[in-house]
Each structure stands twice: as C-alpha cells, then as structure tokens.
Amino acid sequence: MNRKVMILDILAAHRTVKVSMLIELLNVSHVTIRKDLDHLEKRGIIKRTHGYVSLDGADNTGKRMAFSHLIKRKIAKAAAQTVEEGETIMLESGSCCALFAEELAAVRNNVTIITNSTFIANFVCHLPNIKIILLGGYFQPDSQVVVGPMTTTCAESFFADKFFIGTNGFVPGQCFTGGDHLRVETAINLAKCANKVFILTEAAKFHQRGTFELIQLDKIAGVFTDENIPKEAEAALIKNNVMLKKVSATDKKLRWRYYPELPPILYYTENE
C-alpha cells in the first residue's frame, strides 16, 4: 500500500498525530516522512505544526480527501477509464472529483476540464496532459467553488462530453442530494451543458440524505462507487438503467498499536 495513503488513514482515524509516531508506525526515516508530509501539505490535505501533523486547518476538500482515501482513489481510477483522448469534461467540486482530475492527467492526453472548483484547478494545474477552464461566479471560500447565475452563464458557452459530480446523500429510488442550495442549483445548470452525467461517491453516502435534490436517477448515465453500496440502492440504479461500477472496498487489514495514556493508533504493516 502507498505510504501516503497509510498516513492519511492514520490521520482520518486520529485527526492529529506526532510526526515521531508516524516515523515509528511506518518504519521510515525522518527524511522520508518529511518528503511525504511536504507533498501532502502542498496539496492542501494536511497541516503541520511543531512536531505534529493534522487535518485541522487543511483545505476543506483536501481534508475530506483523507477519509476513505484508498476507496476514493480506486473510484477515481475507474471513472478515468471512461474518458477518451481529446474529450471535454465538466467537473464539480469534491474529494472524489479532485482525485479523478489527478487520475485523468496520469492516463489521458489532451483532456479539457471545465470546473467551478478553484480547489481542483489548483490541485492539478501543475500536471501535464490536461487543460483547465475555470468558470467565474460567486466564490464560496469553505468549499472553494464558484456558484450562482454568473457561473451558469459562463458554462453556457461550452458543451461537455461528460459531467462528473459528487454527492452528499441519496434518497432511495429517487435522487442524489446536496447540502448547499447555490451549489446544487449551479450543478443542475452545469448538467444541462453535458451529454452525460456521472456520480462519483463512496458507498457510505448512500446511507445519508442531504437537504436539496441534486439530480434524479433517470438523468444519470453512471455511478462509480464501492462494493458496500446498499442492495436497495443498487437495485434502484439498475431499474433506472444507470451504469454501475463498483470498486473493491478492502485492501490490507487494519491493525492497532497501543501506547500508555494514548488512544490506540491505526496502522498497517508491510508484511500483511
């Protein structure tokens, strides 16, 4: 397993961990762990302060990227395989969507990404093989997206082959949901500019329900998730002729290490 994924899994379980403890858990040198943490901090995923590494203070999307990171990475890779060379795609914000953009740069050439996410634009702007068009509009600093009528007007100048969006919940048999009215309204309008719409989400979101309807099932071409999707949700997608791609939700088994007067620490070992 990738060492950076191990770091993110440990942080997802504990939020804040001593750098010295990461060195011991992962059995690496100070130099190695510093390089890993430098990379993650530059991407906006973690923050470091006085010998500690933490998710607190990291960018909102980057922070969420640490949770179920390996599953989200698998979802991103599966979705990237559906994009052809030279296609133009639209991309909304979210941790799965950010990892998807990164995967596209690795496996496809000459792909144009149109997005309302300043986080995603910054996350992949240094990578080759992709062109980025950043839409304008009202900036929401917490989610690092632009929304509203201006964003819709900008998007109407383009036509995309595919539109990839995340979600924060699901209404069985009806729709996927969102939690912010302006973001949902903007995503609905962006979807009108694309030939097909795809959802990228880990299966845990199928057990949640957001405040606003994002997109109805019969408007979706495909869903990329993991094998823990509830059976009733899977049946609803199939009933609506939605392509469903499920990735493995398991990898190496988790282990816990115990220290006096500290909560147990989640870790992996290389020989398992």
Phi and psi in degrees as a GROMACS rama.xvg file:
@    title "Ramachandran Plot"
@    xaxis  label "Phi"
@    yaxis  label "Psi"
@TYPE xy
-60.1798  134.316  ASN-2
-62.8501  -36.3348  ARG-3
-64.7588  -34.3044  LYS-4
-64.425  -40.7313  VAL-5
-60.3594  -42.7828  MET-6
-60.5763  -44.872  ILE-7
-66.8384  -37.2359  LEU-8
-65.1005  -40.0431  ASP-9
-63.7601  -42.8504  ILE-10
-68.8901  -35.0103  LEU-11
-62.4787  -31.6426  ALA-12
-82.508  -28.1223  ALA-13
-125.465  -9.63441  HIS-14
68.9557  -50.1047  ARG-15
-135.547  132.099  THR-16
-140.931  144.945  VAL-17
-66.8168  140.376  LYS-18
-61.3707  -37.9671  VAL-19
-62.3501  -32.8913  SER-20
-72.0547  -36.8051  MET-21
-62.0856  -40.3436  LEU-22
-60.4472  -43.1717  ILE-23
-69.4116  -45.2007  GLU-24
-64.1107  -39.1388  LEU-25
-95.0648  -6.76675  LEU-26
57.0242  52.408  ASN-27
-128.817  172.073  VAL-28
-85.3296  166.728  SER-29
-59.5046  -40.3179  HIS-30
-63.1889  -44.7136  VAL-31
-64.3192  -47.2932  THR-32
-66.6144  -34.0671  ILE-33
-64.1487  -40.3551  ARG-34
-64.2889  -42.6678  LYS-35
-62.644  -45.0852  ASP-36
-70.0128  -34.9448  LEU-37
-58.2885  -45.4783  ASP-38
-62.422  -47.3903  HIS-39
-67.1387  -36.0864  LEU-40
-70.4508  -39.7658  GLU-41
-63.0685  -29.2114  LYS-42
-82.1465  -2.45553  ARG-43
82.2177  16.8562  GLY-44
-91.9353  -33.5018  ILE-45
-131.398  170.859  ILE-46
-132.144  144.331  LYS-47
-118.816  136.852  ARG-48
-147.492  120.768  THR-49
47.0315  55.4154  HIS-50
85.3196  2.26274  GLY-51
-119.133  156.061  TYR-52
-125.649  139.871  VAL-53
-147.988  156.815  SER-54
-86.2488  -22.1545  LEU-55
-65.5986  127.709  ASP-56
93.653  -10.1194  GLY-57
-75.357  164.263  ALA-58
-58.4766  146.522  ASP-59
-58.1318  -48.995  ASN-60
-66.9007  -41.0507  THR-61
-62.3072  -39.626  GLY-62
-61.8359  -43.9598  LYS-63
-68.0703  -21.8074  ARG-64
-65.737  -23.9114  MET-65
-72.7099  -25.5705  ALA-66
-85.2635  128.237  PHE-67
52.966  41.0014  SER-68
-60.6843  -43.0361  HIS-69
-64.4656  -41.7316  LEU-70
-63.6952  -44.5036  ILE-71
-62.8147  -36.8131  LYS-72
-64.8736  -41.1778  ARG-73
-64.609  -41.6868  LYS-74
-61.1015  -43.5229  ILE-75
-61.3259  -42.365  ALA-76
-64.8914  -41.6624  LYS-77
-63.8822  -43.0171  ALA-78
-67.4433  -35.6349  ALA-79
-63.1048  -27.523  ALA-80
-68.921  -16.6472  GLN-81
-88.4021  -6.04424  THR-82
-94.6865  131.479  VAL-83
-93.3683  158.31  GLU-84
-57.0527  134.695  GLU-85
83.482  0.425786  GLY-86
-75.9289  157.768  GLU-87
-110.961  125.597  THR-88
-123.15  153.174  ILE-89
-104.332  148.083  MET-90
-144.307  121.87  LEU-91
-87.3768  175.709  GLU-92
-79.7193  170.786  SER-93
133.609  158.374  GLY-94
-67.7249  -41.8154  SER-95
-62.3417  -40.8187  CYS-96
-66.6072  -37.2757  CYS-97
-65.4012  -43.3013  ALA-98
-67.3112  -34.2395  LEU-99
-61.6507  -44.7738  PHE-100
-60.6199  -40.1986  ALA-101
-64.6828  -41.3348  GLU-102
-64.0567  -39.5848  GLU-103
-57.2639  -42.3607  LEU-104
-63.8256  -26.3581  ALA-105
-83.4948  -29.7438  ALA-106
-116.886  -8.58216  VAL-107
-130.86  151.474  ARG-108
-110.424  150.373  ASN-109
55.9222  46.1972  ASN-110
-103.971  133.941  VAL-111
-102.732  127.843  THR-112
-108.3  120.921  ILE-113
-103.353  122.828  ILE-114
-143.152  153.333  THR-115
-102.373  11.5464  ASN-116
-103.672  112.915  SER-117
-69.3792  -29.8503  THR-118
-62.1946  -48.7614  PHE-119
-64.5803  -41.6723  ILE-120
-58.1955  -43.1483  ALA-121
-72.4087  -32.9147  ASN-122
-65.4486  -34.66  PHE-123
-117.553  4.59049  VAL-124
-64.4283  -22.8709  CYS-125
-87.0568  -5.93664  HIS-126
-87.6783  146.834  LEU-127
-79.646  175.528  PRO-128
76.659  -3.98759  ASN-129
-128.869  149.378  ILE-130
-110.678  140.417  LYS-131
-117.928  127.204  ILE-132
-113.967  116.436  ILE-133
-99.9832  119.918  LEU-134
-73.2925  155.1  LEU-135
-96.3465  172.671  GLY-136
148.198  -167.309  GLY-137
-75.9166  123.992  TYR-138
-88.0165  125.769  PHE-139
-101.531  106.528  GLN-140
-65.3292  -33.1434  PRO-141
-64.3563  -46.4793  ASP-142
-93.2993  -9.91772  SER-143
56.813  48.6678  GLN-144
-127.564  159.846  VAL-145
-108.362  140.831  VAL-146
-141.025  172.782  VAL-147
101.937  -177.078  GLY-148
-57.9582  -36.909  PRO-149
-64.2019  -38.9256  MET-150
-63.4361  -42.9847  THR-151
-62.1237  -43.782  THR-152
-61.83  -41.935  THR-153
-61.3821  -42.8982  CYS-154
-66.9379  -29.7838  ALA-155
-65.0532  -12.5391  GLU-156
-80.0843  -7.84557  SER-157
-122.885  159.89  PHE-158
-129.595  128.22  PHE-159
-111.003  147.55  ALA-160
-69.7623  -39.84  ASP-161
-143.779  149.283  LYS-162
-124.096  122.039  PHE-163
-110.73  127.959  PHE-164
-136.109  156.643  ILE-165
-95.7344  -175.149  GLY-166
-154.478  158.147  THR-167
-113.761  5.65057  ASN-168
179.574  -179.857  GLY-169
-149.521  135.176  PHE-170
-105.502  112.195  VAL-171
-49.9425  126.561  PRO-172
76.1782  0.0540733  GLY-173
-122.981  -62.8395  GLN-174
-162.941  168.446  CYS-175
-94.3358  157.877  PHE-176
-125.606  166.103  THR-177
-133.907  167.665  GLY-178
-109.372  -9.61763  GLY-179
-125.099  125.822  ASP-180
-60.1762  -46.3928  HIS-181
-66.883  -38.9821  LEU-182
-65.6005  -42.6481  ARG-183
-63.9255  -46.9427  VAL-184
-59.4423  -41.1051  GLU-185
-67.1278  -43.2583  THR-186
-61.8282  -40.0387  ALA-187
-59.6368  -42.2381  ILE-188
-71.4581  -36.5717  ASN-189
-64.2933  -35.6322  LEU-190
-60.6447  -28.0547  ALA-191
-69.1716  -15.5156  LYS-192
-96.469  6.31808  CYS-193
-124.3  151.858  ALA-194
-73.3768  -39.102  ASN-195
-137.508  150.067  LYS-196
-119.478  134.19  VAL-197
-127.152  144.633  PHE-198
-104.748  133.487  ILE-199
-116.191  115.744  LEU-200
-162.074  145.066  THR-201
-72.4482  154.039  GLU-202
-63.3309  -23.1584  ALA-203
-58.3633  -28.4659  ALA-204
-67.4499  -20.1548  LYS-205
-70.9218  -12.0709  PHE-206
-96.9505  4.15031  HIS-207
-117.176  165.953  GLN-208
-141.621  123.915  ARG-209
-84.4496  -178.197  GLY-210
-82.4519  -33.5037  THR-211
-120.744  144.992  PHE-212
-70.2887  125.693  GLU-213
-94.7728  -55.1192  LEU-214
-158.58  137.391  ILE-215
-77.552  155.283  GLN-216
-61.8288  -35.5607  LEU-217
-75.1308  -1.82194  ASP-218
-100.758  1.97583  LYS-219
-105.463  134.585  ILE-220
-85.4674  -34.9837  ALA-221
-161.74  158.285  GLY-222
-130.885  131.23  VAL-223
-111.379  119.128  PHE-224
-149.547  -163.654  THR-225
-114.47  173.655  ASP-226
-69.9185  -5.35479  GLU-227
-87.8402  9.78272  ASN-228
-59.0314  134.393  ILE-229
-59.5083  146.14  PRO-230
-59.5207  -40.5662  LYS-231
-66.3952  -34.5494  GLU-232
-68.7179  -42.3383  ALA-233
-60.3348  -42.8157  GLU-234
-63.3398  -38.8087  ALA-235
-65.8602  -38.8516  ALA-236
-65.7244  -45.1455  LEU-237
-62.8571  -40.407  ILE-238
-60.0703  -32.6934  LYS-239
-94.5363  15.6119  ASN-240
59.7471  34.5266  ASN-241
-89.8606  126.783  VAL-242
-64.5506  130.476  MET-243
-120.679  122.362  LEU-244
-115.314  118.398  LYS-245
-109.894  128.071  LYS-246
-100.545  162.908  VAL-247
-65.1384  138.288  SER-248
-101.011  4.27436  ALA-249
-123.041  155.118  THR-250
-146.457  -121.395  ASP-251
-78.9349  151.725  LYS-252
-71.6887  146.234  LYS-253
-78.9607  148.555  LEU-254
-129.929  158.183  ARG-255
-123.307  139.481  TRP-256
-117.214  137.305  ARG-257
-109.754  136.589  TYR-258
-126.851  146.425  TYR-259
-58.2261  132.451  PRO-260
62.8007  21.1146  GLU-261
-131.029  151.722  LEU-262
-66.4742  155.984  PRO-263
-61.4132  144.96  PRO-264
-105.272  128.514  ILE-265
-77.162  135.349  LEU-266
-156.907  168.643  TYR-267
-118.968  156.878  TYR-268
-120.646  144.167  THR-269
-68.6846  -23.2725  GLU-270
-92.8519  9.18713  ASN-271
